[in-house]
Amino acid sequence: IPYFNPFSLLIYNKKQNTLKAKKFKDNKILNGEVKFGRECAYCNGKNHFYIFGGIQDSTDEELGIFLDFDLKKETLKNQININPPKRNHSMMYSEKKIYMVGGNDEKTLFYDSKEKTLQNFGKLNKKRFEPSLIRHYNYLYCFDASKKNGEKFSFEKFNLNNISGSSWEIIYPNISAKLSNNVYNQKFFGITEDNKHNL
């Protein structure tokens, strides 16, 4: 529930067709003092729900809290505090890694949920706010609509097969004349069901 204090999650049970609010008023991690909103990032993977961000309620200070909510046990853990914090970024889960891309800086991170480690994996070529992230084959794609007047539309991709030796590659696609340039001022959403599907 965005900006709700105490921190709460709305949980839908498909089998029982029920919707309930899980409050964390007495949680030692949050202590009823942290709010999460649209400037944070969220993703899910393997029965876990991950949140990265947060704002200190009393001071409006931006926080780098990285939370792991176990959907089966309904327990909450603070895996790590990340500094400096990000905002207006995005996250994606793939093969036990949570990728954190975009927002207020170009730095890109991933958290290994098995090894419990945080690593850098390069920098974007420009700041990209609330991007859509898609993994297709062994590439991670980053799409967004934040471009200045006169700037060509672009997106970026990263080779996950060679994390230590790769860098983000910027791509300027040929835009169909049938499409207005205003189309690319909208929010992007990416869907890929399997490796045989196009982006």
Summary of the structure (lengths in Angstrom):
residues: 199
radius of gyration: 18.0
end to end distance: 30.6
largest distance: 56.6
contacts: 521
relative contact order: 0.11
helix: 4%
strand: 43%
